[in-house]
Amino acid sequence: MMDVCSDIYSYNEKQANHYFAACLRYASLIVVLMWLLNFAGFFIVDRTCMNLVMPVALVSFLIPSLLEKLGMNDRKSTKFVMISCFLFGIAALSAAITIHVVLAWACTVIISCHYYNPRLTLFTTIGALILMLISLYVGLVLGVWDSNIMRSVQDPGSIAGRYGFIVDAVESGDDLLWRCFCFYYVPRATILIFIHLISMTLSGRTHRMLEKQDDMTRESERIRVELDVAKEIQSSMLPCIFPAFPQRSDFDIFASMVPAREVGGDFYDFFMADDSHLAIVIGDVSGKGVPASLFMVITKTLIKDHVRIQKDVSSVFNDVNAILCESNKEDFFITAFLAVIDLETGCLSCVNAGHNPPLMLHDGQLAVPQLRAALPLAAMEGTCYQSQKIRLEKGDVLFLYTDGVSEAENEKGSFYTDERLKDVLQRSSRMNMENLIKNVYQDVLAFRGEAEPFDDITMLAMKYCGSGNEKDDRENI
């Protein structure tokens, strides 16, 4: 995208110059056609006069194309040169065939509107009024003989004869020059001024719209830059360096979050609560965009801080829910799943606040733990969350995800579904955690096709590798 903060006007001017040059090229073709028709007798213009003004008009009309070829299309002065060439060419034609070129003067003013520049339109109108007056009087000597204004059907023929006729008429008291001004110039100038007023209104309104568009584009650019920064900040808040714990061999973990917009409302986290306990959390904030992402940051921070203080996951969610409900004016809520795993025993203590239940792979077979789900966080003050336990065996894989995976939509409006996700996980059971998540994500993309993403896609996979001294705590589970 172009540098919208300063280039929108020059971009429009460059496009207008290109359009103007193209219009004058077509006008050149019309001039050549008129020239040929005059030779064929369709006009009553003296051939010598026609041979004089036509090359002048052609050169004037083709200069803008030459300027474009020379790479001068983006200069601020180019538009004034192009308008001047057009006016000069019209003046030359008008001096020879005044009657036939009357409407062409209006074209000069109308075409100047494409620049959305009232100053240029005013320059064009003033130039047209001056040159139209000059060409009108020059036309008395060079152009088509008008018996009405001259009050004579007899054309003296030569330029000298016409000049002598005009001088004699003026000296004899004939108001020839005044009649020419009043009955030819004034009506045409009045119409031209009327067109100018309309064109000035059009140019002014369009210029203000262009300014408004520029302001809106500047603001959009500013917001885009800020969202990019917010996206970077959000990404930096999520663990994104893998392997995350290269010094540990008792588990393998990988996670990813792809926002549907610049910033998302999904989040994940994993960290060591102490030397033998790994905490993992995944969540999905209702809503999209910046407000949801800010609420996500607050929730993620609260959960992490409370887990480090107390490892009882139900107490963590009870406390976090109470804090979030106190200042939730926007009525957000968060579905979340929190688990703390004892890496020595494989005992997993978890709590589910309305989130998608985790999926497990045991000996390559898919399993869905039967876990209760309470209300989402921040949905209702005083909600009581209860912890539940799962036993992880060596080699078990725990897969967490948000509804952006299972509810991904394709062009036909069909959903990805949990069943397809389970099938992909089953086929990916022998992969490491990074490849497993990447394989699921690629399958989601293949299913979605060209459809726009509707929700963030967040996944976390953890494989329990065992500590080598697992204890049988089944009686406590």
N, C-alpha and C positions, 0 to 999 in steps of 0.2 A: 504494500500500500504506500502511496505517495506520502511525503511529509505534509500532513494535513494542516499543521500549525501555521504554515506560511505559503504553501504552494497551491492552494485551491484557486486563488485568483489567477495566478500565472498559468495554471493548468487550463482553466476555462478560456483564458485569452489565447493560448496556443491552439486550442481546438477551434475557437472562433476564427483565428487567422487562417487555419487550414480550410475551414468551410468557405471563408471569403475568397481565398485564392481559387478554390474549385468553382465557385459561382462566376468569377471573372473569366475563367477559362471557357465556361459555357457561353458567357457573353461575347467572348472573342469569336466563337463559332457563329453567333448571330450576326456579328459585324461583318464577317466574311460573306455570309449569305446575303446580307443587305447589299454589300458591294457588288456581288455577282448579279443580283436582281436589278441593280441600277444599270449595269451594262446591258441587261436584257430588256430594259425599257420599262420596268415596273415602277420606277421612281422618276420624278421629274427634276432631279438634281443634276446640276452641271457636272460632267464627268471629271473635268479638271479639278473642280472643288472637292468632289468625292475622292479622287485619287490623292488629294492633299490631306484630308482629315482622317480617312480610314486608317492609314499606317500609324498616325498619331494615336488614334483610339486603340488600335491593336497593341501597340507597344505599352501604352498605359495599363491596359487590362492584363498584360502578361508579366509585368514587373512584379506583382505580388507572388506569382508562382516562382519567379527567379529568386526572390528573397527567401522563399521557403526552401528551395533547393540549396541555397548558400548557407542554410542553417541559422537564419536570422528570425526564425518563427517565434522564438521565445523572448525577444527583446521588447521592452516596453514601448519603444518608438515605432515598432513595425506597424502597429495598427493605424497610426496616424499617416504613415507613408502609404499604406494600402488604400485608406479612405481618400487621400489626396490624389492618388493615381486614378481611382474610380471617378472622382469629381472632374478631374482634368479630361479624362476620356469622354465622359458624358458631355462636358462643355464643348469639346471639339465636334462631336456628332451633332449637338444641338445647333451649333453655328451653321452647319450645312443643311440639316433636315429638321429644323425647329419643330415643325408640326408633328413629326413622327416620334420625337424623343421626349415629349412632355412628361409622360409617366415615369421615365427613367430617373428623373430627379427625385421622385418619391422613393425609388428603390434605394438610393444612397442613404437616406435617413432610416428607412426600415431595416436595412441590413446592418446598420450600426448598432441596432438593439441587441444583436447577438453577443456583444461584448458586455452587456449589463453595466455599462459605464455611462452615466448621464453626461459627464464632461465630454466624452467622445461624441455622443449624439448631438450635443450643442455645437461642438466644433464642426460636425458634418452639416448641420442645418445652416449655420452662418456661411460656411464655404459654398453650399449649394445656392443660397440666396445671392451671394456676390457673383459667382460664376454664371448663374442663370441670367442675371441682368446683363453681364458683359456679352455672353453668347447671343443674347437676344438682339442687341444692337449690332454685333458683328454679323449676325445672320441677315440683317437688312442688306448688307453689301455682298455676302458670300452665299447665303442660303436660298431656300425656295422663295420665289417671288409671291408675296401675298397681296393680291389685288385689293382686298378689303382694307388693309391697313395703309396701303400705298395710294388707294383711291385711283388706281390706274391699272388697266389690264395689259398695258404695254410694258413688257420687261426690257429695259435697256440692254440686257445681255451681259456685257462685260462688267468687270468690277469697277473700272473707271466710270462707265456709263451710269451704274447704280449710285456711285458716290456723288456724281454730278447731279443726278436726279434728286437725291436727298438734300444736298446743299441748296439747290434751287428752290425746293419746296420750303425749306426753313426760312430762306431769305425772302420768299414771297408771303410770309406770314402763316404758312401752313403749320399746324400743331402736330406734325408727324411724330416727332420724338415723344411728345407728351401722350399722344394717343397710344403709341406703342407701350409706354410705361403703364398707363391706366388700364387699357383694355387687354393687354397681353401679360404684362409682368405682375401687376397687382393681384389678379385672380389666381394665377399660378402660385405666387408667393403666399397668398392667404391659405390656399390648400396645403402648401408645403409646411407652413407654420402650424396648421391644424394637425397635420400628420406628426410634426415634431412634438407637439404637446402630448399626443397619444403615446408616441415613442418614448418621450421622457418619463411619462408615468410608468410605462412598461419597464423601462430600464431601471428606474428608481426602485420600483417594487421588487423586481428580480434581484437587484443589487442588495437590497435589504434581506431578501430571502437567502441570498448567497452568504451574506454576513452571518445570518442566523444559523445557516447550515455549518458555516465555518466554526462558529462558537460551539455548536452542538458536537461537531467533530472533534474540536479541541478537548471538550469535556469528556467525550467518549474515549479519546486517546489517553487522557489523564486517568480515567477510571480503569482502562485496560492495563496501563502500566502499574497502577496500584493493585489491581487484581493479580497481575503477574508476581508482584512482590508478595502479596498475601499467599499465593500458591506456593512460592518458595518457602515462606515461613511455615506454612502448614506442612509441607513435605519434610522440612527439617525437624519438625516436632515428632514425626513418626519414625520409628527405627527403620533405617533404610540401608544400613551397612551390613553386608552378609559375606561370609558367615558372621553371625552376631556374637557368638561366644566361641571363638576358635580354640580356646584352651580347654573346652569341655567336650567330653565324648559321650555323656549320658543322655543327650537329646540333640535333635536336629530341628531347626525352625526356620521358616521363611514366611514372608507376608508381603502383600502388595495392595495398594489403593489407587484406583484410576477414577478421578472425579468426572462426573458428567459435564460439569461446567468448570470455570477457572478454579474455583475452590469447592470443596464438597463438605457434606455433613457426616460422612462415614469416618470412622477412626478405628485404629487397632493399636495395641501396645503389648509389649512383653518386656519383662525385666526380672532380675533376681531379687526376690523379697529378702532373702538372706542366702547363705552359702548353699543351702540344700532345698530351697523352695523357689520355683519358677512361677511367676504370675503372668497370665495371658488374658487379654480383654479385647473385645470387639464390640462396636456399637454403631448405631445408625440414628442420626438426629432427624426428626420430622422437618420437612422443608428443604429448601435448596439455597445455594448462594452464600453470600457473606454472613448474614445473620445466623444461619445454621452452622457455618464453620466456626463462628465465635462461640456459640453455645457448645459446640463439640470440644473446643480447646478447654473451656471451663470444666466440662464433665470429665474429660480425659485427665486433667491435672488433679481434680478432686479424687478420682478413683485411685490414681497412682499414689498420691500422698497418704490416703487412708489405708491402703494395703500395706504400706511400709510401717505404719503405726500399729495396725492390728491385722492379723492374718485371717481372722474370721470373716469370710466373704459375705455372709448375710449381714453382719454389722456394718461392713463397708457400704453396702448398697442402702441400708437403712439410713445411715448418716448422710450419704451423698444425696439421696432422695429428699431428705429434709432440707438440706441447704439449697438444692435446686428449686424446690417448691416455694421458697421464701421470696425469690426474685425472678419469677418466671412470668413477666408481664406479657410476653409474646405467646404464651401457652405452647411452648415447645414441649416435646417429650422425646425420650431416647430409649430405644430398645437396645439392650446391652447383655452381654454374657461375660462373666468373670470366672476364672478358674485359677486356683493356686495348687500347684502340683508338688508333692513331696518326691523329689528325685531319688531318694534313697529307697522308698517303698513302692512308688508308683501310685500312691493314693492321691486322687484328684478331688478336691473340694470345690464345688462350683455353685453359682447362683445365676438364674436366668430371669431377666426382666423383659419379658415379652419378645425375646429375640428368636431368630431361626435356631432350632435345636442343632447341636453339633452332630457331625457325622464321624464315624470311626471306621477304621480299617484294621481288622484283626486277622492275622494269618492270610492276608490278601482278600478277605471277605468283608463286605460292607455291613456295618451295624449302625443302628440308630438308637442311642441310649434313651430310655424312657424317663424324661426329666419334666418336672412341672415348670410352668412358666407363669410368673407373676405379672403384675401390671408394669408397663414401661416406667423408667425413671422420670420424675417430674410430672407424671400423669395425675397422681393423687397424693395429697399430703397424708402421712400416717400409714402408708402401705408397709406391710410387714413382709420382708423377704426372708426365705428360709434356704439354708444351704443343703446341697445334696452331694453324694459322693459316688465316684466311679473308680474302678480299679483298672489301672493300665498295666498290661503285660509288656514284656520286652518285645519291641518291634511294632507295637500299636501306633497308629497314626490318628491324631485328632485334627479334624478339619472344621474350621469356622468360616462363616461367610455371611454377607448381607443379602437382602432381597434384590439388590441390583444384579445378582447372578441369576437366581432362579426366575426372576420376573423380567429378564431382558427380553425385549420385544423385537420381532423382525418386521419386514415390510408388510406382511400379511396380517399383522396384529396378533400373531401367536406368541405364547410365552415359552421361554427356555425350559421351565419346569424343574422341580426337584428330581424327578425320575431321570431326566437326561443327565443331570449333574451326577447322580449316583452311578449311572452307567459309565460316565467318563472317569470318575474316581476309581471304580472297579478296574477299569482297563489301565489306570495309571498307578496301580498299587505298588509296583516294583520300582517306581522312580524315586529319586530323592525329592525333598520337599520343594526345592526351587523348580525343578522340571515339572513336578506334579501341578503346582499352581500355574505355571506358564502353559501347560497343556490344557488345563481347564479354561484359562482365559482365551486361548486361541480358538477353542471350541465355541465359546460364547460369541466371539467375533465372527466366526464362520456362520453361526446361526443367525446373528443379527443382520449380517449383510450390509446394505447401504442405509439401513434405518438409523436415525439419530439416537444417541444414547439417552435414555430416560432417567437413569439413576446411577449413582456411583457404584463401582464394582470393587468390593473389598473382600480379600480372602486371607486366611492365616492357617498354616499347616504346621503341626508339631509332631515329630516322631520321638517316641520314648525309647531310648536305646538301653536303658537299665544301668544300674550302678555296679553290678557284679555282686552285690550283697543284699538282693531284694528280700524283704521280709514278708511273711504271709500274715497280713493284717485283715483277712477277710472277715473276722469276727467283729471288726470295727466299721465295716462298710455296710 
